[in-house]
């Protein structure tokens, strides 16, 4: 998987490394901005009120 | 295949790190900063004079209870941080109030400054976790509540741990049913132990003094407001 990704990158080693870092940064940003908040709506481990338990 | 599984594992840890730590920092910071705008919105003509001594302004003016999910107050607790300011909104629904990182006011309980029990709930972990450090409060710590009508100074009295069904903590006189209240109590509920929902941690405070918005800002609150403006 990562080997294939590495071979997909163009240019010399330093450019490939830079592109990989940028790519992972973008994926991470997308996760934090969109995926994690959405996922969090399904996780309810912390009821904080009294008397309103379903 | 192995790489995929490792990636999935890393993603799970990333999510946990985000949920339990990073998002609290982000939402907490947003709350601190948005409190400046909310304070202005609640009372545009508020005096900015800093007061250091409490004077007697008579019986507190009490704000009327707003509709669900309306933000109507700000909570300042110096013990919980030099920038600690959290929005208080009406209602204790998760998606519309608590998950915004807000502190929620139990509908039907007293409003700030009112005789009875001003009861609020907030997350202890995740979603900004306004009550993450509730257990670090010490007896005598000041808790300031700001509404459009004034600053209400509560003094922390102690902690209690109850089952999730322990609605007695919301009574006008906590844990005593059928008694008409004479004191102004504040009750904070959150989950206990941390990361669990099996019990509730309850923090009690009682009102010490209040001052109308026109009288100025208590010094401790002014320090927090200044820190959040910078």
Interface residues (C-beta under 8 A of the other chain):
Chain A: X1 X2 X28 X31 X32 X36 X37 X39 X40 X41 X43 X44 X45 X46 X47 X48 X49 X50 X51 X52 X53
Chain B: X3 X4 X7 X11 X14 X15 X18 X19 X22 X23 X92 X94 X95 X98 X99 X104 X106 X121 X122 X123 X124 X125 X126 X127 X131 X162 X164 X165 X166 X167 X169 X170 X189 X190 X191 X195 X196 X197 X200 X202
